[in-house]
Amino acid sequence: VHARKEGNDMLATMATAPQWLLSIFSWTAVVFGVFMFTSLFPRMYRAWKEKTVGPYPPLPIVLISIQCTGWTFYGFMKQDLSIYLINLYGIFSSGFNTLVYIRNCSPKQRNIFTISWIVGFLIMWTSITLARFLPIAQATSESIVGITCVVFCTIMYGSPLSSIVHVLRHRSAESLSLPLCICGLVCTVCWVLYGSFNFDINLIIPNAGGALLNLIQLLLFFFFLPLDIRRRKQHAQTHPNTNTNTNTNTHTSSTPKPHTSSPTSIQVTHTHPQLSGDLTAIGPAQSNA
């Protein structure tokens, strides 16, 4: 009985949270969410310049556009301006990414994109239509759209999970983006707190999972960072600056050499994989929105 009373008191305290605190959580999540949605722009700009998206998969862009559509309608039903605005921005940003991707992807990628886009939007708009036109209570309508959004958010967890597997397999954090991991963690934690104070389970579930995955990626980044730095130092010691070698060869070749009957020299060219020095290369977009 005492434990139940303490739980009820805690819930009552959360329910009477000051409005300024809720505003801090929601608008902080909006600001960091804008950064997350914008993080794909450099990749899409590079695809537009190079006329190819490379091996980048179509599903992240498809899932972002679908879930943002659902969350925008969910925010409209809840009359929650922060949920509505950030996902409305997500719709426009994913629209730009979609146009660039479709124009510069391979036929196979385009087929996957088209099929997944049609199936996903059919599911989302079916739930929105049912919630809008069925003679059911407002809370039930919100639950229908919210659960659908949670499902698509859960599917998106495959992106950070694949990044974690890649880091563990190669024992390198060079594929992770530190700014994106930090923004994703802050954004999802803020939405979890905001949903907790508003008793919105549809916000809590997907963002709690997203916060956990972002935290794991952040810990892996700092765990493997010393190994990456050590590899780059070893690479610099083993392979001198190529510019210096080029200048030396140019200077040597400018001096005429007499023809001799010396044995033919054998030139050995050492090839090695290029190690990226950029630890903030952007991987696949968790969109937690």
N, C-alpha and C positions, 0 to 999 in steps of 0.2 A: 504493500500500500504506500509506504514511504517512497519507494523508488518510482512508483507510478505518479505520485504527486510531484516529485522532482522533475519527471519528464514533462508533465503538463505545465509546470511553471516555466520550463525552458522553452516549450512551444509557445507559451503566451508571450514570453520575452521576445522571441523571434518575430511573432506576429505584430508586435508593437515597435518594431525597429524603426528608428527615425527615417524620414523620407530622404534626408540628405545622404545617409549612409547607402541606401538603395541606389540613389543616383550616382554615387561614386563608383559602386560596383558595376552598374550597367554601362555607364559612359566610358569607364576605363576599358571594359570589354569591347565597346564599339570602336574605340581608337585603335586598340591592338588588332581587332578584327579587320579593320581597313588595311592595316599593314599586311596581314596574312593574305587577304584577297589580292593585294597589289603585288605580292611577291612573285607571281607568275609572269608579270609584265616583261621583265628583262628576258626571260626565256622565250616568250612569244615574239618579242622584238627581234631577237637573234634568229628565230625561225623565219620571220618575215624577211630579214636581210639575206639569209642563206638559202631561202626557198625550200627549206625542209625542217621538219620537227624532229628528225632523227628517230631514235628508239623510244621517245617519250610516249607513254601509254595514253589512250584517250579517256579511260574511266575517271581519273580525277576531275577533269574538266566537266564531264557529264554529271558526275555526282554533285559537284559544287552547284551547278545550275539548277539541278532538280531539287536539292534540299533547300537552297535559298528561296526557291519559289514556294515551297511548303512553309518554311519558317516565316516568310513575308505574310502569307495569308494567316498563319497562326498568330503573329503579332498584331495583325489587323483585328482578328476576332477577340484577342485579349485586350485590345486598345493599349498596347504597350509600344510606345514610340521607339524605344531603343532597339527592341527586337525587329521591329518593322524596318527601320532605317538601315541598319547594318546589312540586313539580308536583301533589301532593295538595291543597295550598292553592290552586293554580291551578284545579283542578277545581271546588272549592267557590265560589271567587270568580266563575268563568265561569258557574256555575250560577245565581248571583244575577243576573248581568248578562243571562243568557238569559231568565229570567223577566220582568225589567223590559222587555227589548227586545220580546219577543213580545207583551206586553200593550199596548205603546204604539207599535208600528210600523204602517206602512200595509200593506194587503193584498199589494201587490207585494213589499215588503220581507219580509213573512212567508213568501211563497211561495219567494223566493230562499233565505231562512234555512232553511226546512224541507228543501228539496231538497238544498242543499249539506251540511246537517247529516247527513241520511240517507246520502248517498253517501260522505261523509268517514268516518263511523263504520263503515260497512260495510267500507271499505278497511282502516281501523285494526284493527277487531276480527277481520278475516280474517287479518291478519298475526299478531296476538296468538294466535289459535287455532292457526294453523300452528306457531308457535314453541312453544306449550304442549303440543300433543298429538302432533306428528310425532316419530318415533323418530330424532332427530338430536342432534348434539353440542350442549352448552351454548353454546359460542361461536357456532355457527351460528344458534341460536335468538336469541341476543342481537343478532346481525347483522341478522336479518330485521326485528325490531322497531325496531332503531336506524336502519336505512336508511329505513324507513317514516316515522319521526319526522323524519329529515333532510329528506325530501321535503316534508312539511307545513311545516317551518320555512322551507324555501326559497320556498315559495309565499307565506309571510307577508312575504317581503322586498318584495313589491309595495307594502305599506303605506308603509314609509319611502322607497321609491323615488318614490312619488307625491308625498310631502311635499317631497322634494328638487326634483322637477320644478316643483311649485307655487312654491317659494321662488325658483328661478331665473327662472321666467316673470314673476313679479310683483316681483322684486327687493326682497323684503321677508321678514324673518324672524319676523314677528308670528304666523305660524301654527305656529311651533316652540315646544316646551316645553323650556326650559333644564334644569330639574331632571330631566325624563324622559330627555333626551339624555345627561346626565352619568351617571345611574343605569344606563341601558342600556349605556353604554360600559364602566363599571366591572364590571357584571354579566357581560357577554359576555367581557371580557378575563380575568376570574377563571376562567370556565368553560374558556376556551381553555388557560390555564396548568394548570388542574386536569386537563383531558383530556390535555395533553401529558405531564405527569408519570405519568399512568396509561396512556399509549399508547391512549387511547380516541378513535379517529378520528371516531366518531359525535358526540362532544361538540365536537371541534375544528372540523369543517367548518361547521356552521350558525352557531356562535358567532363564528368568524372573520369570516364574512360579515356577521353582525350588528354586530360591533365596527367593521368598516370603514364601514358605513352610518351608525352612530351618530357616528363620528368626522367623517364628511363633514358631517352635519347640525350638529354642534357648530362646525365651522369656518365653515359658512355663517351660523350665528347671529351669531358675532362679526364676520364680514365685513360683513353687512348691518345690524348694530346701529346704527352711526353714521348710515346713511341713514334708518333708521326714526326716530331721535331728531331728525334735521334736519326730517323731514316733520312731526312733531308740533309742533315749534317754529314752522314756517311756518304750520301750521294754526291754532295759537293766536294768531299775529299777524294772520292774515287774517280770522279769525272770533272776535270778542270773546266774553267769557263770556255765555252765553245767560241766566243768572240775572240779571246786571247789566242786560241789555237788558229783561228782563221787569219788573224793579223800576222802571226808568226809564219804561217804557210805562205801568205802573200809576199812577205818580205824575203823569204828564202827563195821563192820562185822567181823573184825579180833579178837575182844574181845569176849570171850565166855560169853554167857548170861545164867543165871540159868533159869530152867524151872519153870514157875509160873503159877498160875491159873488165871492170869489177863484176862480181856475181850479181845477178838480178836480185834486188831487194824486194822483200814481200811486205806489203802494207796491210796491217790488220786493223779492221774497223770494228770498234766495240759498239754494239748496239744495246740499248737498254730502254726499258719503258720509261716514259716521261712521267715523273711524279709531280702532281699538282701541288703548288704551294699555297693555294687559296683554301683556307679552312672554312670559308663561309659560302661554299658553292651551294646553291639552292637545290634541295632534293624535291621529291614529290610533295603539294599543298594539302597540309592538313587543314581542312576546313572544318572547323568545329562549329561554324555558324550554321 
